[in-house]
Amino acid sequence: MSSYTTPDQRWQAVASRETAATGHFVYAVRTTGIYCHPGCKSRLAKRTNVEFYDTPAAAEAAGYRACKRCIATTSATRHSQLVTRACRLIEASDPAPSLDQLSAQLAVSPFHLHRLFKAETGLTPKAYATAFRARRLRAHLEDGQRSVTDAIYDAGYNSNSRFYESADQRLGMRPRQYRAGGAGATIHFALGQCSLGAILVAQSEKGICAILLGDDPEGLLRDLQDQFPRAHLVGGDSAYERLVAEVVGFVEAPALGLALPLDVQGTAFQERVWQALREVPAGSRVSYTDIAERIGAPKAVRAVALACAANHIAVAIPCHRVVRRDGDISGYRWGVERKQQLLKRETALS
């Protein structure tokens, strides 16, 4: 039974802005002609000017207009809940439902669902299903309890051939190599020096898979080995030294850009964050909140920070351009001083 049945109970909920009371009633203000939900953050009206209605429809029938502030917030919450339900349905279905099937289960139009889903997650429902399936496959391969074939089917792929068509894109290497920590994969690397200290650049068959910065070259090599413990690491050939020189030139002058393919491997969320970072121009600074909003996940500020910390490709995926909301320079995987130098250099070039 609702605890918001009497005028006094309802007024107390309004005065204390109880969000839990939303959905039980609305209150209307005679002097403004507007009705609100109990948790609305608008300036509190005088009790003598307030009256209560059981539903928004009843308030509108009495001639009141909806408060744009709290009604918009409530709509955003409903949209988030709808997309969350869609995600759970995708994750629980095998095979993944089509857009028409998904919209029918949620009782909304396919167009409306597609638009909301992309606005909230940055992905279409189909792309989310693909990313979730790949993430599940990574987990199956890493636990070592299944054969590669079983892992592929358990992750929701209908056939080996369908999976192998996109294996390199999803994993950055063949699945047996991924499960074995890169076993059988060949990764070329080279160590060098730049104005920021030691630098290591590594490249798989797909593209640049690591740009590491530090004080100790040996430490950078250990980091690469930890990332790909069973890969065949090849260092020091002359052709690759020229590529490293190109990367060093980019580090010294970021405005020049880097026209090299990247082998980006992460979760669907991390890849969205990293793509958003690559769209931040040199000389600009953004906050973690800005990035969270750009990918359609405004509440995921901490997750954005963790995705920045998980980035293995320095400068090319420019997590150094992310600062705190107050403008202060926060932590950086390769040291705050390097972050300061990069930002200072880019500001001078812009």
Sine and cosine of phi, psi and omega as CSV:
sin_phi,cos_phi,sin_psi,cos_psi,sin_omega,cos_omega
0.00,0.00,0.67,-0.74,-0.04,-1.00
-0.92,0.38,0.60,-0.80,0.07,-1.00
-0.99,-0.11,0.26,0.97,-0.04,-1.00
-0.84,-0.54,0.80,0.60,-0.09,-1.00
-0.99,-0.17,-0.50,0.87,-0.04,-1.00
-0.99,-0.14,0.39,-0.92,0.03,-1.00
-0.84,0.54,-0.63,0.78,0.00,-1.00
-0.91,0.42,-0.68,0.73,0.03,-1.00
-0.89,0.45,-0.65,0.76,0.00,-1.00
-0.93,0.37,-0.67,0.74,0.03,-1.00
-0.89,0.45,-0.64,0.77,0.04,-1.00
-0.87,0.48,-0.63,0.77,0.03,-1.00
-0.91,0.41,-0.63,0.77,0.03,-1.00
-0.92,0.38,-0.72,0.70,-0.04,-1.00
-0.88,0.47,-0.57,0.82,0.00,-1.00
-1.00,-0.10,0.07,1.00,0.03,-1.00
0.77,0.63,0.82,0.58,-0.02,-1.00
-0.98,0.21,0.95,-0.30,0.02,-1.00
-0.91,0.41,-0.41,0.91,0.01,-1.00
-0.91,0.41,-0.34,0.94,-0.02,-1.00
-0.99,0.12,-0.19,0.98,0.01,-1.00
-0.88,0.48,0.74,-0.67,-0.04,-1.00
0.98,-0.20,-0.32,0.95,0.01,-1.00
-1.00,0.01,-0.51,0.86,-0.01,-1.00
-0.18,-0.98,0.14,-0.99,0.17,-0.99
-0.78,-0.63,0.34,-0.94,0.08,-1.00
-0.85,-0.53,0.56,-0.83,-0.05,-1.00
-0.87,-0.49,0.56,-0.83,-0.02,-1.00
-0.92,-0.38,0.89,-0.46,-0.09,-1.00
-0.88,0.47,-0.60,0.80,-0.10,-0.99
-0.97,0.26,-0.34,0.94,0.00,-1.00
-0.94,-0.34,-0.36,0.93,-0.05,-1.00
0.96,0.28,0.40,0.92,-0.06,-1.00
-0.86,-0.51,0.59,-0.81,0.12,-0.99
-0.92,-0.39,0.49,-0.87,-0.08,-1.00
-0.69,-0.72,0.25,-0.97,0.19,-0.98
-0.99,0.14,0.39,-0.92,-0.05,-1.00
-0.84,0.54,-0.55,0.83,-0.05,-1.00
-1.00,0.06,0.14,0.99,-0.06,-1.00
-0.86,0.51,0.65,-0.76,-0.04,-1.00
-1.00,0.02,0.08,1.00,0.02,-1.00
-0.90,0.43,0.30,-0.95,0.01,-1.00
-0.83,0.56,0.71,-0.70,-0.06,-1.00
-0.94,0.35,0.79,-0.61,0.02,-1.00
-0.99,0.17,0.24,-0.97,0.09,-1.00
-0.95,0.31,0.59,-0.81,-0.04,-1.00
-0.85,0.52,-0.58,0.82,-0.05,-1.00
-0.93,0.37,-0.30,0.95,-0.02,-1.00
-0.99,-0.14,0.07,1.00,-0.12,-0.99
-0.95,-0.32,0.67,-0.75,0.18,-0.98
-0.70,-0.71,0.36,-0.93,-0.16,-0.99
-0.90,-0.43,0.52,-0.85,0.06,-1.00
-0.71,-0.71,0.52,-0.86,-0.04,-1.00
-0.94,0.33,-0.52,0.85,-0.06,-1.00
-0.66,-0.75,0.37,-0.93,0.11,-0.99
-0.85,0.53,-0.61,0.79,-0.01,-1.00
-0.87,0.49,-0.63,0.78,0.01,-1.00
-0.91,0.41,-0.64,0.77,0.02,-1.00
-0.91,0.41,-0.66,0.76,0.01,-1.00
-0.93,0.37,-0.57,0.82,0.05,-1.00
-0.90,0.43,-0.45,0.89,0.03,-1.00
-1.00,0.08,0.02,1.00,0.08,-1.00
0.98,-0.18,0.13,0.99,0.00,-1.00
-1.00,-0.01,0.48,-0.88,0.07,-1.00
-0.98,-0.20,0.46,-0.89,0.00,-1.00
-0.96,0.29,0.62,-0.79,0.09,-1.00
-0.94,0.33,0.85,-0.52,-0.05,-1.00
-0.91,0.42,-0.52,0.85,-0.07,-1.00
-0.94,0.34,-0.83,0.56,-0.11,-0.99
-0.99,0.13,-0.48,0.88,0.04,-1.00
-0.93,0.38,-0.61,0.79,0.04,-1.00
-0.90,0.43,-0.65,0.76,0.01,-1.00
-0.90,0.44,-0.67,0.74,0.02,-1.00
-0.90,0.43,-0.63,0.77,0.04,-1.00
-0.89,0.45,-0.66,0.75,0.02,-1.00
-0.89,0.46,-0.62,0.78,0.03,-1.00
-0.91,0.42,-0.68,0.74,0.03,-1.00
-0.89,0.45,-0.63,0.78,0.02,-1.00
-0.90,0.44,-0.69,0.73,0.02,-1.00
-0.89,0.46,-0.66,0.76,0.01,-1.00
-0.91,0.42,-0.62,0.79,0.02,-1.00
-0.90,0.44,-0.71,0.70,-0.01,-1.00
-0.92,0.40,-0.61,0.79,0.05,-1.00
-0.88,0.48,-0.68,0.73,0.05,-1.00
-0.89,0.47,-0.64,0.77,0.02,-1.00
-0.89,0.45,-0.66,0.75,0.03,-1.00
-0.88,0.48,-0.70,0.71,-0.02,-1.00
-0.91,0.42,-0.60,0.80,0.03,-1.00
-0.91,0.41,-0.67,0.75,0.03,-1.00
-0.88,0.48,-0.71,0.71,-0.05,-1.00
-0.92,0.39,-0.49,0.87,-0.07,-1.00
-1.00,-0.03,-0.10,0.99,-0.09,-1.00
-0.98,-0.20,0.58,-0.81,0.04,-1.00
-0.57,-0.82,0.96,-0.29,0.08,1.00
-0.98,0.22,0.12,-0.99,-0.01,-1.00
-0.89,0.46,0.64,-0.77,-0.01,-1.00
-0.94,0.35,0.49,-0.87,0.11,-0.99
-0.95,0.30,0.20,-0.98,0.02,-1.00
-0.87,0.49,-0.65,0.76,0.01,-1.00
-0.90,0.43,-0.68,0.73,0.02,-1.00
-0.90,0.43,-0.67,0.74,-0.02,-1.00
-0.91,0.41,-0.72,0.70,-0.02,-1.00
-0.91,0.42,-0.57,0.82,0.03,-1.00
-0.91,0.42,-0.66,0.75,0.01,-1.00
-0.91,0.41,-0.49,0.87,-0.04,-1.00
-0.99,-0.13,-0.04,1.00,0.04,-1.00
0.87,0.49,0.68,0.74,0.11,-0.99
-0.71,-0.70,0.25,-0.97,-0.01,-1.00
-0.97,0.25,0.50,-0.87,0.04,-1.00
-0.84,0.55,-0.66,0.75,0.00,-1.00
-0.88,0.48,-0.74,0.68,-0.02,-1.00
-0.89,0.46,-0.70,0.72,-0.01,-1.00
-0.91,0.42,-0.70,0.71,-0.01,-1.00
-0.86,0.52,-0.71,0.71,-0.03,-1.00
-0.91,0.42,-0.73,0.68,-0.01,-1.00
-0.90,0.43,-0.67,0.74,-0.06,-1.00
-0.88,0.47,-0.71,0.70,-0.01,-1.00
-0.93,0.36,-0.59,0.81,0.02,-1.00
-0.91,0.41,-0.59,0.80,-0.06,-1.00
-0.99,0.16,-0.63,0.78,-0.14,-0.99
-0.94,-0.33,-0.29,0.96,-0.10,-1.00
0.99,0.14,0.00,1.00,-0.01,-1.00
-0.79,-0.61,0.42,-0.91,0.18,-0.98
-0.98,0.21,0.32,-0.95,0.06,-1.00
-0.82,0.57,-0.63,0.77,0.01,-1.00
-0.90,0.43,-0.69,0.73,0.01,-1.00
-0.92,0.40,-0.59,0.81,0.04,-1.00
-0.90,0.43,-0.68,0.73,0.01,-1.00
-0.88,0.47,-0.65,0.76,0.01,-1.00
-0.90,0.43,-0.70,0.71,-0.01,-1.00
-0.92,0.40,-0.64,0.77,0.01,-1.00
-0.91,0.42,-0.66,0.76,0.01,-1.00
-0.90,0.45,-0.66,0.75,0.03,-1.00
-0.91,0.41,-0.63,0.78,0.02,-1.00
-0.90,0.43,-0.64,0.76,0.02,-1.00
-0.91,0.41,-0.61,0.80,0.04,-1.00
-0.90,0.44,-0.69,0.73,0.03,-1.00
-0.83,0.56,-0.70,0.72,-0.01,-1.00
-0.89,0.45,-0.67,0.75,0.01,-1.00
-0.91,0.42,-0.64,0.77,0.00,-1.00
-0.93,0.36,-0.61,0.79,-0.06,-1.00
-0.96,0.29,-0.48,0.88,-0.04,-1.00
-0.96,0.26,-0.28,0.96,0.10,-0.99
0.94,0.35,0.16,0.99,-0.06,-1.00
-1.00,-0.03,-0.19,0.98,-0.05,-1.00
-0.83,-0.55,0.40,-0.92,0.18,-0.98
-0.95,0.32,0.29,-0.96,0.02,-1.00
-0.86,0.52,-0.68,0.73,0.00,-1.00
-0.88,0.48,-0.72,0.70,0.02,-1.00
-0.89,0.46,-0.65,0.76,-0.01,-1.00
-0.89,0.46,-0.64,0.77,0.00,-1.00
-0.89,0.45,-0.74,0.68,0.00,-1.00
-0.93,0.37,-0.65,0.76,-0.01,-1.00
-0.90,0.43,-0.46,0.89,0.01,-1.00
-0.98,0.18,-0.12,0.99,0.09,-1.00
0.96,-0.29,0.11,0.99,0.06,-1.00
-0.99,0.14,0.70,-0.71,-0.08,-1.00
-0.98,0.22,-0.35,0.94,-0.01,-1.00
-0.40,-0.92,0.41,-0.91,0.07,-1.00
-0.87,0.50,-0.69,0.72,-0.09,-1.00
-0.89,0.46,-0.62,0.78,0.00,-1.00
-0.90,0.43,-0.63,0.78,0.02,-1.00
-0.94,0.35,-0.73,0.69,-0.11,-0.99
-0.91,0.42,-0.34,0.94,0.07,-1.00
-0.87,0.49,-0.51,0.86,-0.05,-1.00
-0.84,-0.54,0.31,0.95,-0.08,-1.00
-0.87,0.50,-0.71,0.70,-0.04,-1.00
-0.90,0.44,-0.61,0.79,0.00,-1.00
-0.93,0.36,-0.62,0.78,-0.07,-1.00
-0.98,0.21,-0.58,0.81,-0.11,-0.99
-0.91,-0.42,-0.32,0.95,-0.06,-1.00
1.00,0.07,-0.12,0.99,0.02,-1.00
-0.25,-0.97,0.08,-1.00,0.03,-1.00
-0.91,0.42,0.51,-0.86,-0.10,-0.99
-0.86,0.50,-0.60,0.80,0.02,-1.00
-0.91,0.42,-0.60,0.80,0.05,-1.00
-0.91,0.42,-0.68,0.73,-0.02,-1.00
-0.88,0.47,-0.72,0.69,-0.03,-1.00
-0.88,0.47,-0.54,0.84,-0.06,-1.00
-1.00,-0.08,0.45,0.89,0.05,-1.00
0.91,0.41,0.53,0.85,0.01,-1.00
1.00,-0.04,0.16,0.99,-0.03,-1.00
-0.84,0.54,0.77,-0.64,0.01,-1.00
1.00,0.02,-0.31,0.95,0.04,-1.00
-0.99,0.17,0.57,-0.82,0.05,-1.00
-0.96,-0.27,0.84,-0.54,0.02,-1.00
-0.85,-0.52,0.88,-0.48,0.05,-1.00
-1.00,0.06,0.61,-0.79,0.02,-1.00
-0.53,-0.85,0.31,-0.95,0.10,-0.99
-0.47,-0.88,0.53,-0.85,0.04,-1.00
-0.96,-0.28,0.59,-0.81,0.02,-1.00
-0.46,-0.89,-0.17,-0.99,0.03,-1.00
-0.80,-0.61,0.60,-0.80,0.10,-0.99
-0.64,-0.77,-0.05,-1.00,-0.04,-1.00
-0.91,0.42,-0.27,0.96,0.00,-1.00
-1.00,-0.10,0.06,1.00,-0.01,-1.00
0.92,-0.39,-0.54,-0.84,0.01,-1.00
-0.96,0.27,0.52,-0.85,0.03,-1.00
-0.66,-0.76,0.66,-0.75,0.10,-1.00
-0.84,-0.54,0.76,-0.65,0.06,-1.00
-0.87,-0.50,0.77,-0.64,-0.01,-1.00
-0.78,-0.62,0.57,-0.82,-0.06,-1.00
-0.67,-0.74,0.78,-0.62,0.13,-0.99
-1.00,0.00,-0.12,-0.99,0.04,-1.00
-0.90,0.43,-0.43,0.90,-0.07,-1.00
-1.00,0.08,-0.59,0.81,-0.03,-1.00
0.27,-0.96,-0.20,-0.98,0.01,-1.00
-0.89,0.46,0.84,-0.54,-0.02,-1.00
-0.93,-0.37,-0.13,0.99,0.04,-1.00
-0.32,-0.95,0.72,-0.70,0.26,-0.97
-0.77,-0.64,0.95,-0.32,-0.09,-1.00
-0.92,-0.40,0.62,-0.78,0.01,-1.00
-0.85,-0.52,0.51,-0.86,0.02,-1.00
0.03,-1.00,-0.12,-0.99,0.03,-1.00
-0.99,-0.10,-0.47,0.88,-0.14,-0.99
-0.91,-0.42,0.94,-0.35,0.01,-1.00
-0.83,0.55,-0.63,0.78,0.01,-1.00
-0.89,0.45,-0.60,0.80,0.04,-1.00
-0.90,0.43,-0.61,0.79,0.04,-1.00
-0.91,0.41,-0.64,0.77,0.03,-1.00
-0.91,0.42,-0.62,0.78,0.05,-1.00
-0.90,0.43,-0.62,0.79,0.04,-1.00
-0.88,0.48,-0.66,0.75,0.02,-1.00
-0.91,0.42,-0.67,0.75,0.03,-1.00
-0.90,0.44,-0.60,0.80,0.05,-1.00
-0.91,0.40,-0.58,0.82,-0.02,-1.00
-0.95,0.30,-0.62,0.79,0.01,-1.00
-0.76,-0.65,0.96,0.28,-0.16,-0.99
-0.90,0.43,-0.38,0.92,-0.06,-1.00
-0.86,-0.50,0.20,0.98,0.04,-1.00
-0.97,0.24,0.37,-0.93,0.10,-1.00
-1.00,0.05,0.96,-0.27,-0.05,-1.00
-1.00,-0.02,0.81,-0.58,-0.02,-1.00
-0.88,-0.48,0.87,-0.50,-0.05,-1.00
-0.85,-0.52,0.49,-0.87,0.24,-0.97
1.00,0.08,0.15,0.99,0.02,-1.00
-0.98,0.20,0.45,-0.89,-0.16,-0.99
-0.89,0.45,-0.62,0.79,0.00,-1.00
-0.88,0.47,-0.63,0.78,-0.05,-1.00
-0.97,0.25,-0.47,0.88,0.05,-1.00
-0.86,0.51,-0.57,0.82,0.01,-1.00
-0.92,0.39,-0.60,0.80,0.04,-1.00
-0.91,0.41,-0.64,0.77,0.04,-1.00
-0.88,0.47,-0.64,0.77,0.03,-1.00
-0.87,0.49,-0.59,0.80,0.04,-1.00
-0.91,0.41,-0.65,0.76,0.02,-1.00
-0.92,0.40,-0.67,0.74,0.03,-1.00
-0.88,0.48,-0.65,0.76,0.06,-1.00
-0.87,0.50,-0.60,0.80,0.04,-1.00
-0.93,0.37,-0.64,0.77,0.03,-1.00
-0.89,0.46,-0.64,0.77,-0.03,-1.00
-0.96,0.29,-0.53,0.85,-0.03,-1.00
-0.66,-0.75,0.98,0.20,-0.09,-1.00
-0.84,0.54,-0.44,0.90,-0.03,-1.00
-0.90,0.43,-0.30,0.95,0.01,-1.00
-0.95,0.32,-0.41,0.91,-0.04,-1.00
0.99,0.17,0.16,-0.99,-0.02,-1.00
-0.72,-0.69,0.96,-0.29,-0.06,-1.00
-1.00,-0.03,0.84,0.54,0.01,-1.00
-0.78,-0.62,0.61,-0.79,0.03,-1.00
-0.94,0.35,0.55,-0.83,0.03,-1.00
-0.94,-0.34,0.62,-0.79,0.11,-0.99
-0.98,-0.19,1.00,0.02,-0.09,-1.00
-1.00,-0.06,0.86,-0.51,-0.02,-1.00
-0.81,-0.59,0.90,-0.43,0.02,-1.00
-0.25,-0.97,-0.07,-1.00,0.08,-1.00
-0.95,0.30,0.21,-0.98,0.02,-1.00
-0.84,0.54,-0.65,0.76,-0.01,-1.00
-0.92,0.39,-0.72,0.69,0.01,-1.00
-0.86,0.51,-0.67,0.74,-0.03,-1.00
-0.91,0.41,-0.57,0.82,0.08,-1.00
-0.90,0.43,-0.68,0.73,0.02,-1.00
-0.89,0.45,-0.74,0.68,-0.05,-1.00
-0.90,0.43,-0.59,0.80,0.05,-1.00
-0.91,0.41,-0.66,0.75,0.03,-1.00
-0.89,0.46,-0.62,0.79,0.03,-1.00
-0.90,0.43,-0.63,0.78,-0.01,-1.00
-0.92,0.39,-0.29,0.96,0.02,-1.00
-1.00,-0.01,-0.06,1.00,0.05,-1.00
-0.99,0.11,0.88,-0.48,-0.08,-1.00
-0.94,0.33,0.44,-0.90,0.06,-1.00
-0.86,0.52,0.66,-0.75,-0.03,-1.00
1.00,-0.05,-0.18,0.98,0.01,-1.00
-0.99,-0.16,0.39,-0.92,0.08,-1.00
-0.76,-0.65,0.63,-0.77,0.03,-1.00
-0.74,-0.67,0.33,-0.94,0.05,-1.00
-0.99,-0.15,0.24,-0.97,0.09,-1.00
-0.87,0.50,-0.58,0.81,0.04,-1.00
-0.90,0.44,-0.66,0.75,0.03,-1.00
-0.85,0.52,-0.72,0.69,-0.02,-1.00
-0.91,0.42,-0.67,0.74,0.02,-1.00
-0.86,0.52,-0.65,0.76,0.01,-1.00
-0.94,0.34,-0.60,0.80,-0.03,-1.00
-0.91,0.41,-0.52,0.85,0.00,-1.00
-1.00,-0.05,0.12,0.99,0.07,-1.00
0.98,0.19,0.38,0.93,0.00,-1.00
-0.73,-0.68,0.92,0.39,-0.14,-0.99
-0.87,0.50,-0.38,0.93,-0.01,-1.00
-1.00,-0.01,-0.06,1.00,-0.11,-0.99
-1.00,-0.10,0.67,0.75,-0.07,-1.00
-0.90,0.43,-0.69,0.72,0.00,-1.00
-0.91,0.42,-0.63,0.77,0.02,-1.00
-0.90,0.43,-0.57,0.82,0.07,-1.00
-0.89,0.45,-0.69,0.73,0.02,-1.00
-0.88,0.47,-0.64,0.77,0.02,-1.00
-0.92,0.39,-0.59,0.80,0.05,-1.00
-0.91,0.42,-0.62,0.79,0.07,-1.00
-0.89,0.46,-0.67,0.75,-0.01,-1.00
-0.92,0.39,-0.42,0.91,-0.03,-1.00
-1.00,0.06,-0.06,1.00,-0.04,-1.00
-0.94,0.34,0.80,-0.61,0.02,-1.00
-0.98,-0.21,-0.01,1.00,-0.09,-1.00
-0.90,-0.44,1.00,0.08,-0.07,-1.00
-0.89,0.46,0.54,-0.84,0.12,-0.99
0.93,0.36,-0.77,0.64,0.02,-1.00
-0.91,0.41,-0.60,0.80,0.24,-0.97
-0.96,-0.27,1.00,-0.09,-0.29,-0.96
-0.98,0.19,0.93,0.36,0.04,-1.00
-0.92,0.38,-0.23,0.97,0.04,-1.00
-0.93,0.36,-0.26,0.97,0.00,-1.00
-1.00,0.10,0.01,1.00,0.02,-1.00
-0.99,-0.11,0.83,-0.56,0.00,-1.00
-0.82,-0.57,0.12,-0.99,0.05,-1.00
-0.92,0.38,0.30,-0.95,-0.06,-1.00
-0.89,0.46,-0.49,0.87,0.02,-1.00
-0.99,0.10,0.06,1.00,0.04,-1.00
1.00,-0.08,-0.21,0.98,0.01,-1.00
-0.93,0.36,0.53,-0.85,0.01,-1.00
-0.99,0.12,0.85,-0.53,-0.04,-1.00
-0.99,-0.15,-0.26,-0.97,-0.09,-1.00
-0.88,0.47,0.32,-0.95,-0.01,-1.00
-0.50,-0.86,0.71,-0.70,-0.07,-1.00
-0.78,0.62,-0.58,0.81,-0.07,-1.00
-0.96,-0.29,0.35,0.94,0.11,-0.99
0.97,-0.24,0.70,-0.71,-0.05,-1.00
-0.89,0.46,-0.58,0.81,-0.01,-1.00
-0.89,0.45,-0.64,0.77,0.04,-1.00
-0.91,0.41,-0.62,0.79,0.04,-1.00
-0.88,0.47,-0.69,0.72,0.02,-1.00
-0.88,0.47,-0.68,0.73,0.01,-1.00
-0.90,0.44,-0.68,0.73,0.01,-1.00
-0.88,0.47,-0.71,0.71,-0.01,-1.00
-0.91,0.41,-0.66,0.75,0.02,-1.00
-0.89,0.45,-0.67,0.74,-0.01,-1.00
-0.91,0.41,-0.69,0.72,-0.02,-1.00
-0.93,0.37,-0.59,0.81,0.03,-1.00
-0.90,0.45,-0.63,0.77,0.01,-1.00
-0.92,0.38,-0.52,0.86,-0.04,-1.00
-1.00,0.10,-0.36,0.93,-0.09,-1.00
-0.98,0.19,0.00,0.00,0.00,0.00
